[in-house]
Each structure stands twice: as structure tokens, then as C-alpha cells.
Amino acid sequence: MTQLEQTIVNLATQSLREMTCMLDKTMSDEDRDDVITSFREASAFTQLAMLRDSGLGEEARQALERIEKEVAQTMVRLGEQKDRVGA
């Protein structure tokens, strides 16, 4: 991976970590806002993997696709967590 590709993957990973920190935590409204911000950041980076002519190499593209799947799974888990708390 190039330095730029590694930076993009690292930033997407950091956004995912920020989301996973909220798992199993009772979230305030501010926490929910932070999760949405992290989701948007991660999504912006992972969208690059979907663009045919993004200039990303295969390794970076695959890494971002894995992160995208983890982001989606984390959002589902956070949604389930919210449903349990709200029930």
C-alpha cells in the first residue's frame, strides 16, 4: 500500500474503533451524535473502495471493504443495543 492508501485505511479504522467503543455502553445523546459522525467518516473513506477509478490498489480496496462490513455490523449491534435499552 502507498502511504496515502495506508493513511486512508488508518483513518477508516479509527472511525470504526470510535464506533465500537460505544458497544455495551449506555449512550447519551452526545454519544449517539459521535457515533453518527464516526459512521459518516468511515463511510466516506470506505466509499473510495467502490469507485472503479479511485486509484486505490487492490490491497487498500480490500482493506476498506472489510472495514465497511465491520462498520455495518457495528451499526446493527448499536441499533440492537438501543432497542434493548429502550425496551
C-alpha positions as CSV (number, residue, x, y, z in Angstrom):
1,M,0.0,0.0,0.0
2,T,1.1,3.5,-0.6
3,Q,1.4,5.9,2.2
4,L,-1.8,7.7,1.1
5,E,-3.7,4.4,1.0
6,Q,-2.4,3.4,4.4
7,T,-3.5,6.8,5.8
8,I,-7.0,6.3,4.3
9,V,-7.2,2.8,5.8
10,N,-5.9,4.0,9.2
11,L,-8.5,6.8,9.3
12,A,-11.3,4.5,8.4
13,T,-10.1,2.0,11.1
14,Q,-10.0,4.8,13.7
15,S,-13.6,5.8,12.9
16,L,-14.6,2.2,13.3
17,R,-12.8,2.0,16.7
18,E,-14.7,5.1,17.8
19,M,-17.9,3.4,17.0
20,T,-17.1,0.1,18.7
21,C,-16.1,1.9,21.9
22,M,-19.9,2.6,22.3
23,L,-20.9,-1.0,22.2
24,D,-22.3,-2.2,25.5
25,K,-22.4,1.4,26.8
26,T,-25.5,3.4,27.7
27,M,-25.2,6.2,25.3
28,S,-26.2,9.8,25.8
29,D,-27.5,12.0,23.0
30,E,-24.0,13.3,22.6
31,D,-22.6,9.8,22.3
32,R,-25.2,9.0,19.6
33,D,-24.1,12.1,17.7
34,D,-20.5,10.9,18.0
35,V,-21.4,7.5,16.6
36,I,-23.2,9.1,13.6
37,T,-20.1,11.3,13.0
38,S,-17.8,8.3,13.1
39,F,-20.1,6.4,10.8
40,R,-20.1,9.1,8.3
41,E,-16.4,9.5,8.4
42,A,-15.8,5.7,8.0
43,S,-18.4,5.6,5.2
44,A,-16.6,8.4,3.3
45,F,-13.4,6.5,3.4
46,T,-14.9,3.1,2.5
47,Q,-16.8,4.6,-0.4
48,L,-13.4,5.0,-2.1
49,A,-13.2,1.3,-2.5
50,M,-16.5,1.3,-4.5
51,L,-15.2,3.7,-7.1
52,R,-13.8,1.9,-10.2
53,D,-11.2,4.6,-10.9
54,S,-10.3,5.7,-7.4
55,G,-6.6,5.0,-7.8
56,L,-6.6,2.6,-4.9
57,G,-4.6,-0.6,-5.1
58,E,-6.2,-4.0,-4.6
59,E,-4.8,-4.3,-1.0
60,A,-6.2,-1.0,0.1
61,R,-9.5,-1.6,-1.6
62,Q,-9.9,-5.0,0.1
63,A,-9.0,-3.5,3.5
64,L,-11.6,-0.8,3.1
65,E,-14.2,-3.3,2.0
66,R,-13.5,-5.3,5.2
67,I,-13.8,-2.1,7.3
68,E,-17.1,-1.3,5.6
69,K,-18.5,-4.7,6.6
70,E,-17.4,-4.2,10.2
71,V,-18.9,-0.7,10.2
72,A,-22.2,-2.2,9.0
73,Q,-22.1,-4.9,11.6
74,T,-21.3,-2.4,14.4
75,M,-24.2,-0.2,13.4
76,V,-26.5,-3.2,13.6
77,R,-25.2,-4.1,17.0
78,L,-25.6,-0.5,18.2
79,G,-29.2,-0.5,16.9
80,E,-29.9,-3.7,18.7
81,Q,-28.3,-2.3,21.8
82,K,-30.5,0.8,21.6
83,D,-33.6,-1.4,21.1
84,R,-32.7,-3.4,24.3
85,V,-32.2,-0.2,26.3
86,G,-35.4,1.4,25.0
87,A,-37.5,-1.7,25.7
